[in-house]
């Protein structure tokens, strides 16, 4: 008695096509990662800005 449904190997119909993999790559490369990068850099800039509002600008005290 052999059972292939639960073997964890994808069937031929479930395998992603080359076109869908290219589309997923382009969505990640062109949309998702740039948005994440801008969010991280913007978040860091906001953190620095708020710390300077609270603590004052960097440099020697006058």
C-alpha positions in Angstrom: 0.0 0.0 0.0 1.7 3.2 -1.2 0.4 6.6 -0.5 1.8 9.6 -2.4 -0.7 12.3 -1.2 1.0 12.8 2.2 4.6 12.3 1.1 5.3 16.1 1.0 6.4 16.0 -2.7 4.4 18.5 -4.7 2.3 17.2 -7.6 3.1 18.4 -11.1 0.1 20.8 -11.0 1.2 22.4 -7.7 4.7 23.3 -8.8 5.2 27.0 -9.5 5.9 27.9 -13.1 8.8 30.0 -14.3 6.5 32.9 -15.1 5.0 32.9 -11.6 8.5 32.8 -10.0 9.6 35.7 -12.1 6.5 37.7 -11.2 7.1 36.9 -7.5 10.7 38.0 -7.8 9.7 41.3 -9.5 7.1 42.1 -6.9 9.7 41.5 -4.2 12.5 43.3 -5.9 10.6 46.3 -7.3 7.8 46.8 -4.7 8.3 45.1 -1.3 12.0 45.5 -0.6 12.3 49.2 -1.5 9.2 50.0 0.7 10.9 48.1 3.6 14.2 49.9 3.0 12.5 53.3 2.9 10.6 52.5 6.1 13.8 51.4 7.9 15.8 54.5 6.9 12.8 56.8 7.6 12.3 55.2 11.0 15.9 55.7 11.9 15.8 59.3 10.7 12.6 59.8 12.8 14.4 58.3 15.8 17.4 60.6 15.4 15.1 63.6 15.0 13.1 62.8 18.1 16.2 62.2 20.1 17.5 65.6 19.1 14.2 67.2 20.0 14.4 65.8 23.5 18.2 65.8 24.1 19.3 68.7 21.9 21.6 68.6 18.9 24.9 66.8 19.0 28.1 68.7 19.7 29.9 70.5 22.6 27.7 72.4 25.0 27.9 76.1 24.7 
